[in-house]
């Protein structure tokens, strides 16, 4: 049988562990769940915000191209045999001056079937620049600043660049397919060799001949800068990829350039990255989207080396035929570090509270068990008649009797019992002593009677009587007879 001093503290400690530990565990898991739900919502908010910002960024060149091409279609009588004549140049600048001035990354290119190009561009200097090229005159690229009145003014000298718009893939593809197209990524000579994607919209006359090709470039370096300029949590990855697995733009990976060949990184190339999150992100995206086509905005999670990461993926301009996908990967530590730190702090606080509860429980158990152990020792002492009324053990019992609870009542009853036992013990001792004396006297009389009743004792009595008689006769003298007594004796 286990001692109560062991069992009771264990039971109380177990109850403390279950109560505090279970409460702390439930609170920790609940807070962690809420934190992760908050993280998922934050990722969706961040991803959708980036989606909107990129939408606005890409919306300008796409809608600008579409709007100007539609405007040309509504003027079928207008001819663009010479789009570089002063009047046509002024009208184009005037029609686009407001948009070019308000949108720093706007650019618009008009290409005629005769090989002439007219381009309004703000992507290089931040100020409107007019760029002209004529394949019939050698294709030399000329640049002019557009003044505040919307007129082309000072010529800029940027070297000798030859540009033939009719030899550009986007031009030939748009004319051949008779529809608005989105070119692959290439390095544009008219944009100082920057990697771009061109949106081209051809305009035809009633007989099917090309009147004009309206185009606009999307600068990938600008998208990279835009992504890198976003304020995101630490260790975040943001990149845009297409259905071929090519990374179009990213906030983390540098783009290689080499002549006219664009060596873009691919998702598969990230397997060799030093960043484990980047490697895992590429694998997860490949697995979740085998065709690398995101049909709608979605979010999910994955874990790398015990660290949870949140992913937001969404298509970009699917309605424009732009087969780009946006992926945002944010680590849990960077996203909700404060929340996680708070949850962990609460967990440590719960653990500390649990330890304190255990210590308090052990002390409380000792406080509750001590009166019982004292009562046990008192009972054993009473049983062995070893209780000292002035000793420490009985003093503990008296101290316990001052408690204002059931233990105090039990100690008071036990103290009264001990006192009653002691009183009865003293009375029993007194009565026993009296009985012992009476027994001794009775035993003595019995022994005397046993001795005096023997013939030997009677013989001794007779001899003693004769001796006394002889002694008396000798004292009385010889004149007296044996049967006569003195007068005074007779009188007596």
Secondary structure, 3 states (H helix, E strand, C coil): CCCHHHHHHHHHHHHHHHHHHHHHHHHHHHHHHHHHHHHHHHHHHHHHHHHHHHHHHHHHHHHHHHHHHHHHHCCCCCCCCCCCCHHHHHHHHHHHHHHHHHCCCCEEEEECCCCEEEEEECCCCCCCEEEEEEHHHCCECEEEEECCCCCEEEEECCCCCECCHHHCHHHHHHHHHCCCEECCCEEECCCCCEEEEEEEEEEECCCCCEEEEEEEEEEHHHHHHHHHCCCCCCCCEEEEEECCCEEEEECCCCCEEECCEEECCECHHHHHCCCHHHHHHHHHHHHHCCCCCCCCCEEEEEEECCEEEEEEEEEECHHHCCCEEEEEEEEHHHHCHHHHHHHHHHHHHHHHHHHHHHHHHHHHHHHHHHHHHHHHHHHHHHHCCCCCCCCHHHHHHHHHHCCCCHHHHHHHHHHHHHHHHHHHHHHHHHHHHHHHHHHHHHHHHHHHHHHHCCHHHHHHHHHHHHHHHHHHHHHHCCCCCCCCCCHHHHHC
